Amino acid sequence: MSGFLCLGFTTLANEIKDSSSVNARSLAYATGGMFVPFFDHLASYLRVETFGADHPQTDLESVITKGVVWGICLICLVITMRSNDIRGMGK
C-alpha cells in the first residue's frame, strides 16, 4: 500500500501526465485498504475481545493510529476528487 501511495505522490510531484488519476487511485486503494483493519480493530476494542494472545485487540493506541491514517487517506481522497484535474478527465 505504501509503495502505491509513493507512486501516486511521485507522479503528482513530477507533473507526469495523468498524475491526478494515479494519485486518486492510490488514495482510494489506501482508504479501502485501511477501512477493514480500522473498523475491525475498533469493534474488537469496544467489545473487549481478543482473538489471539499474539494480537491483542485492547490496545487503544493502535485503534487511534489506524483511525488517523484512515482519516488522512479519506480526506486526501476527497480533496483529490474535488480538484479540477480529476473533474476534467474523460472530456
C-alpha positions in Angstrom: 0.0 0.0 0.0 2.8 2.4 0.8 4.5 1.8 -2.5 1.3 2.6 -4.4 0.9 5.8 -2.4 4.6 6.7 -3.1 3.9 6.1 -6.8 0.8 8.4 -6.7 2.6 11.2 -4.9 5.7 10.9 -7.0 3.8 11.2 -10.3 1.9 14.2 -8.9 5.1 15.9 -7.7 6.8 15.3 -11.1 3.8 16.5 -13.0 3.6 13.4 -15.1 0.6 13.0 -17.5 -2.5 11.6 -15.7 -0.8 12.1 -12.3 -4.0 13.2 -10.7 -5.7 9.9 -11.8 -2.8 7.8 -10.4 -2.9 9.8 -7.2 -6.7 9.3 -6.8 -6.4 5.6 -7.5 -3.6 5.2 -4.9 -5.6 7.1 -2.3 -8.7 5.1 -3.0 -6.7 1.9 -2.6 -5.3 3.1 0.7 -8.6 4.3 2.0 -10.2 1.0 1.2 -7.3 -1.0 2.5 -7.5 0.7 5.9 -11.3 0.5 6.2 -11.5 -3.1 7.4 -8.5 -3.1 9.8 -9.6 0.1 11.5 -13.2 -0.8 12.0 -12.4 -4.4 12.9 -10.0 -3.3 15.5 -12.4 -0.6 16.8 -15.2 -3.2 17.1 -13.0 -5.6 18.9 -11.8 -2.9 21.2 -15.4 -1.9 22.0 -16.4 -5.5 22.7 -13.3 -6.1 24.7 -12.4 -9.2 22.8 -9.0 -10.7 22.0 -8.8 -13.2 19.1 -5.3 -14.4 19.9 -2.6 -14.0 22.5 -0.1 -12.7 20.0 -2.5 -10.0 18.7 -4.2 -8.1 21.5 -7.3 -6.1 20.4 -7.5 -4.0 23.5 -4.7 -1.6 22.5 -6.4 1.9 22.2 -3.3 3.5 20.7 -3.5 1.1 17.7 -7.1 1.9 17.2 -6.4 5.7 17.3 -3.4 5.3 14.9 -5.4 3.3 12.4 -8.2 5.8 12.6 -5.9 8.7 12.0 -4.3 7.0 9.0 -7.7 6.1 7.6 -9.0 9.6 8.1 -6.0 11.2 6.4 -6.4 8.9 3.4 -10.1 9.7 3.2 -9.6 13.5 3.5 -6.8 13.4 0.8 -9.0 11.3 -1.5 -11.9 13.8 -1.2 -9.6 16.7 -1.8 -8.1 15.0 -4.9 -11.5 14.0 -6.3 -12.7 17.6 -5.9 -9.7 19.0 -7.8 -10.3 20.4 -11.3 -7.7 17.9 -12.8 -9.9 14.9 -12.0 -13.2 16.7 -13.0 -11.8 17.4 -16.4 -10.7 13.9 -17.2 -12.7 12.0 -19.8 -13.9 15.1 -21.6 
